[in-house]
Amino acid sequence: MKLKTLIFRLLLSVVSLVVFNEFVVYYIVLLKCQWPSKPASVNGLEPVSVMLLADTHLLGPVRGHWFDKLRREWQMHRAFQSAITLFQPEAVFILGDVFDEGNWVNQKEFDNYVERYRKLFHTPRGVALHSIVGNHDIGFHYTTRPNLVQRFGDQFNNTGVALISLRGVHFVAINSIAMEGDGCYLCEKAEKELKSIETIFKCGRGIGQCKDVPKLEEYSRPIVLQHFPMYRESDKECQEHDSPQVDLYRERWEVLSKESTDLIGDLLNPRLAFSGHSHHYCHMVKNRIKIEEYTLPSFSWRNKNNPSFMLTRISLKEYTVSRCRMPEENTIVTIYLVGGILILLVSTLKIAGIIGQLWSFLCRGRKDYKKLTK
């Protein structure tokens, strides 16, 4: 085998290994996931197909090493774009902590953050992308500032409580940082918005004075989307969870307070809730307000070796949910190690063979030369 051919095959093997690990493996793993069963249409309205993820934590200039940033962001980009290609959801919701240092960076750095975010999580035309605010985006309640809230709202149009309706299916996006209940400007605004949405839902059922109230296409009990989970003592209350260590949660830090959880239940009467923040998966069949709740794990390898996201189909009366697991970082590292060792071993054997052939050729040439000089 010629040396040029060996080098070409070596390079081809390395490129193939990289392409498999950085592109192909995402499709192979995600093909194991499927949309959940489709609920029946109601009043001629088809169910809405939605993808949900949480805690992307795009690294910033303070805590983010360039290689760590490159590796984790590429992983999230490929997982997200592969999922969009395979599943083609109608809408995508990111449940807070889009950024890791959103509450620390200056305006120029924040603008760079937003630009990277839009490149990484680009969606095709017709697929709506909604990002809900988290504590790493604007800070916890007592550390956030009006300018941090304002700039996030300018880019993502969501820093309070928002109603998003798709074919009669209603999502209420809630800023968990504004659920402190201490009467601050942020909390007061959020509570007013919650009560306004409560009025819209009451009018959707024909209750109250509804002259100037926006009308719903169809009434259905809403789905709550927020960064903090609703109040629970710990993940021991989950029917399923993947947290390696179960600790007690603090109200207003790891979960909403009991009072805020009850307020959401009383005003909205939701039927389902999705949240993030803990970086670990949890499924509660009945939470504090007696509804089903899913807490999504972090979408980033930086926080979770085995990240996942959710696919859900929601009609006016029913919903179905499935969890989609992404490639594990340990698996990718193992493939690289095994593949690299095999390539190195085969290359070494081939090079040894070439050296052996060359040595044999030199030895024969030396013998022939001696014969000629006798």
C-alpha positions in Angstrom: 0.0 0.0 0.0 1.4 3.4 -1.0 2.0 5.9 1.8 -0.3 8.5 0.0 -3.2 5.9 0.0 -2.7 5.2 3.7 -2.7 8.9 4.6 -5.9 9.4 2.5 -7.6 6.4 4.2 -6.5 7.7 7.6 -7.9 11.1 7.0 -11.1 9.6 5.6 -11.5 7.5 8.8 -11.0 10.5 11.0 -13.5 12.6 9.1 -16.1 9.7 9.1 -15.7 9.4 12.9 -16.3 13.1 13.4 -19.2 13.2 11.0 -20.9 10.3 12.7 -20.4 11.7 16.2 -21.3 15.3 15.4 -24.2 14.8 12.9 -25.4 11.2 12.3 -25.6 10.0 15.9 -28.3 12.6 16.7 -30.6 11.3 14.0 -30.0 7.7 15.1 -30.8 8.4 18.7 -33.8 10.7 18.1 -35.3 8.2 15.6 -36.1 6.1 18.6 -38.4 8.8 19.8 -41.9 9.3 18.4 -44.8 11.7 18.8 -47.3 10.5 21.4 -50.7 9.2 20.3 -52.9 11.8 18.7 -55.9 13.0 20.7 -59.2 13.2 18.8 -60.1 16.6 17.3 -62.7 18.7 19.1 -65.2 21.0 17.2 -63.2 20.5 14.1 -59.9 21.7 15.7 -56.9 19.4 15.3 -54.6 18.9 18.3 -51.5 21.2 18.6 -48.1 19.5 18.3 -45.5 21.2 20.6 -41.9 20.6 21.5 -40.6 21.7 25.0 -37.1 22.0 26.4 -35.5 23.9 29.3 -32.3 25.3 30.7 -30.1 25.7 27.7 -27.7 28.0 29.7 -25.7 29.5 26.8 -22.3 30.3 28.3 -21.2 33.9 28.7 -17.8 35.7 28.9 -17.3 35.1 32.6 -17.7 31.4 33.3 -17.5 30.0 29.8 -14.2 28.5 28.5 -14.1 28.8 24.7 -13.9 25.0 24.1 -16.6 24.3 26.7 -18.8 26.9 25.0 -18.1 25.5 21.5 -18.7 21.9 22.5 -21.9 22.4 24.5 -23.5 24.8 22.0 -22.7 22.6 19.1 -24.3 19.7 20.9 -27.5 21.7 21.6 -27.6 23.1 18.1 -27.3 19.6 16.5 -29.8 18.1 18.9 -32.3 20.9 18.4 -32.0 21.1 14.6 -32.2 17.3 14.2 -35.4 17.3 16.4 -36.9 20.1 14.3 -36.2 18.2 11.1 -37.5 14.9 12.3 -40.6 16.0 14.3 -41.6 19.3 12.7 -43.5 20.7 15.7 -45.9 23.7 15.3 -44.4 25.5 18.2 -41.3 25.2 20.5 -41.2 26.5 24.1 -37.9 27.0 26.0 -38.7 27.1 29.7 -36.2 29.6 31.0 -32.5 30.0 31.7 -31.9 30.5 28.0 -28.6 32.2 29.0 -26.2 31.3 31.8 -25.0 34.9 32.5 -27.9 37.0 31.3 -28.1 38.8 34.6 -24.3 39.7 34.5 -23.5 40.8 31.0 -23.5 44.3 29.7 -25.7 45.4 26.7 -23.1 44.6 24.0 -22.6 41.1 25.5 -26.3 40.6 25.8 -26.8 41.5 22.1 -24.1 38.9 21.2 -26.0 36.4 23.4 -29.2 37.0 21.5 -27.5 36.7 18.2 -26.0 33.3 19.1 -29.3 32.1 20.5 -31.1 32.9 17.3 -28.5 31.0 15.2 -28.4 28.0 17.5 -32.2 27.6 17.9 -33.3 28.8 14.5 -36.7 27.5 13.4 -38.1 27.3 9.9 -41.0 29.5 8.8 -44.2 28.4 10.5 -42.6 27.1 13.6 -43.1 29.6 16.5 -40.3 29.8 19.1 -41.2 31.1 22.5 -38.6 31.7 25.3 -39.7 32.0 28.9 -37.7 34.0 31.4 -35.6 32.3 34.1 -33.4 33.5 37.0 -30.2 33.2 34.9 -31.7 35.5 32.3 -32.6 38.4 34.6 -31.5 37.3 38.1 -33.4 36.1 41.1 -36.2 38.3 42.5 -34.1 40.4 44.9 -31.2 40.8 42.5 -33.0 41.6 39.2 -33.2 45.2 37.9 -35.7 46.9 35.7 -33.1 47.2 32.8 -32.5 43.5 32.9 -36.2 42.8 32.7 -36.7 45.4 30.0 -34.0 44.1 27.6 -35.1 40.5 27.9 -38.7 41.7 27.2 -37.5 43.7 24.2 -36.0 40.6 22.6 -38.4 37.9 23.7 -41.6 39.8 24.4 -42.2 37.9 27.6 -41.3 39.1 31.1 -44.6 38.9 32.9 -47.6 36.6 32.2 -48.6 35.9 28.6 -51.4 34.0 27.0 -50.5 32.1 23.9 -53.4 30.4 22.1 -53.1 27.9 19.2 -56.3 26.5 17.8 -58.2 26.8 21.0 -55.3 25.4 23.1 -54.2 28.0 25.6 -50.7 28.3 27.1 -50.0 30.7 30.0 -46.3 31.6 30.2 -45.4 32.9 33.6 -42.3 34.7 34.9 -41.4 32.7 38.0 -39.2 35.6 39.2 -42.4 37.7 39.4 -44.2 35.2 41.6 -42.6 36.4 44.9 -45.8 37.9 46.1 -44.2 40.9 47.9 -46.0 43.6 46.0 -43.0 44.8 44.0 -43.5 46.4 40.6 -42.7 43.1 38.8 -45.0 41.0 41.0 -47.8 43.5 41.0 -47.7 43.6 37.2 -47.7 39.8 36.9 -50.6 39.4 39.3 -52.7 41.9 37.3 -51.9 40.0 34.1 -52.9 36.7 35.8 -56.2 38.3 36.8 -56.8 39.7 33.3 -56.2 36.2 31.9 -58.5 34.8 34.5 -61.2 37.2 33.3 -60.6 36.1 29.7 -61.1 32.4 30.7 -64.2 33.2 32.7 -65.7 35.0 29.7 -64.8 32.0 27.6 -67.2 30.1 29.8 -69.8 32.8 29.8 -69.2 34.1 33.3 -69.0 37.8 34.2 -69.2 41.1 32.4 -67.3 40.6 29.1 -68.0 43.7 26.9 -64.4 44.7 26.4 -62.7 41.4 27.2 -60.8 39.6 24.3 -62.7 36.6 23.0 -61.2 33.1 22.9 -61.6 31.0 19.7 -62.6 28.1 22.0 -62.4 27.7 25.7 -60.2 25.0 27.2 -58.4 24.7 30.5 -54.9 26.2 30.0 -51.4 24.7 30.2 -49.0 26.5 32.5 -45.4 27.1 31.3 -42.8 28.5 33.7 -39.2 28.2 34.8 -39.7 27.3 38.5 -41.7 24.1 39.3 -44.8 24.5 41.3 -44.3 23.9 45.0 -43.1 20.5 46.1 -40.9 19.4 49.1 -38.5 17.4 46.9 -38.3 15.0 44.0 -39.4 12.2 46.3 -43.0 13.3 45.4 -42.3 12.6 41.7 -43.6 9.3 40.2 -40.5 9.4 37.9 -37.3 11.4 38.4 -33.7 11.1 37.4 -32.0 13.3 40.0 -29.0 11.5 41.4 -29.5 13.2 44.8 -32.8 14.1 46.3 -32.6 17.3 48.4 -35.3 19.4 50.0 -36.4 22.3 47.9 -36.6 25.9 49.2 -39.6 28.0 48.4 -38.9 30.9 46.0 -35.5 29.4 45.2 -35.8 25.9 43.7 -39.7 26.0 43.5 -42.5 28.5 43.7 -43.9 29.3 47.1 -47.1 27.5 48.3 -49.0 30.8 48.1 -47.9 31.5 44.4 -48.7 27.9 43.4 -52.2 28.1 45.0 -52.7 31.5 43.3 -52.0 30.1 39.9 -54.3 27.2 40.6 -57.1 29.4 41.8 -57.0 32.0 39.0 -56.2 29.8 36.0 -57.6 26.4 36.9 -55.0 24.7 34.6 -55.0 21.1 33.5 -51.3 20.6 32.9 -47.9 22.3 33.8 -44.4 22.2 32.4 -41.4 23.7 34.2 -37.5 23.5 34.4 -34.9 25.0 36.7 -33.9 21.8 38.6 -31.9 20.5 35.6 -33.4 17.0 36.3 -36.5 15.2 35.1 -39.6 14.8 37.3 -43.1 13.6 36.5 -45.8 14.3 39.0 -49.2 12.8 38.3 -50.8 15.1 40.9 -48.9 18.1 42.2 -50.0 20.5 44.9 -52.9 21.9 42.8 -53.9 18.3 41.7 -52.7 18.5 38.1 -50.1 16.6 36.2 -46.7 18.4 36.0 -43.5 17.7 34.1 -40.2 19.2 35.1 -37.8 19.1 32.2 -34.1 18.4 32.6 -31.4 20.7 31.2 -31.0 20.6 27.5 -27.2 21.0 27.8 -24.5 18.5 28.4 -22.9 21.0 30.7 -25.6 20.3 33.3 -26.8 16.9 32.3 -25.0 13.8 30.9 -28.3 12.5 29.6 -30.4 15.4 28.5 -33.9 15.1 27.1 -36.9 17.1 25.8 -40.7 16.6 25.6 -43.1 16.2 22.7 -46.8 16.8 23.4 -50.0 16.8 21.5 -52.8 18.8 23.0 -56.5 19.1 22.1 -59.2 21.1 23.7 -59.9 18.2 26.1 -57.0 15.8 26.1 -53.2 15.7 25.9 -50.5 13.1 25.3 -46.8 13.5 26.3 -43.6 11.7 25.3 -40.1 12.2 26.5 -37.2 12.1 24.0 -33.8 11.2 25.1 -30.7 12.8 23.4 -27.3 11.3 22.9 -25.4 11.0 26.2 -22.0 12.8 26.4 -20.4 9.6 27.8 -21.5 7.7 24.7 -20.0 10.2 22.4 -16.7 10.3 24.3 -16.5 6.5 24.3 -17.1 6.3 20.5 -14.4 8.9 19.9 -12.0 6.9 22.2 -12.7 3.5 20.7 -12.8 4.8 17.1 -9.5 6.8 17.7 -7.8 3.7 19.1 -8.9 1.5 16.2 -7.8 4.1 13.6 -4.4 4.5 15.4 -4.0 0.7 15.7 -4.8 -0.1 12.1 -2.7 2.8 10.9 0.2 1.6 13.0 0.0 -1.9 11.5 -0.3 -0.5 8.0 2.7 1.8 8.6 4.7 -1.1 10.1 3.8 -3.1 6.9 5.0 -0.3 4.7 8.2 0.0 6.7 8.7 -3.7 6.5 8.3 -3.7 2.7 10.7 -0.8 2.4 13.3 -2.5 4.6 12.9 -5.7 2.5 13.4 -3.6 -0.6 16.5 -2.0 0.8 17.9 -5.3 1.9 17.4 -6.8 -1.6 18.9 -3.8 -3.1 21.9 -4.1 -0.9 22.4 -7.8 -1.8 22.1 -7.1 -5.5 24.6 -4.3 -5.2 27.1 -6.7 -3.5 26.6 -9.2 -6.2 27.3 -6.6 -8.9 30.5 -5.4 -7.2 32.1 -8.8 -6.8 
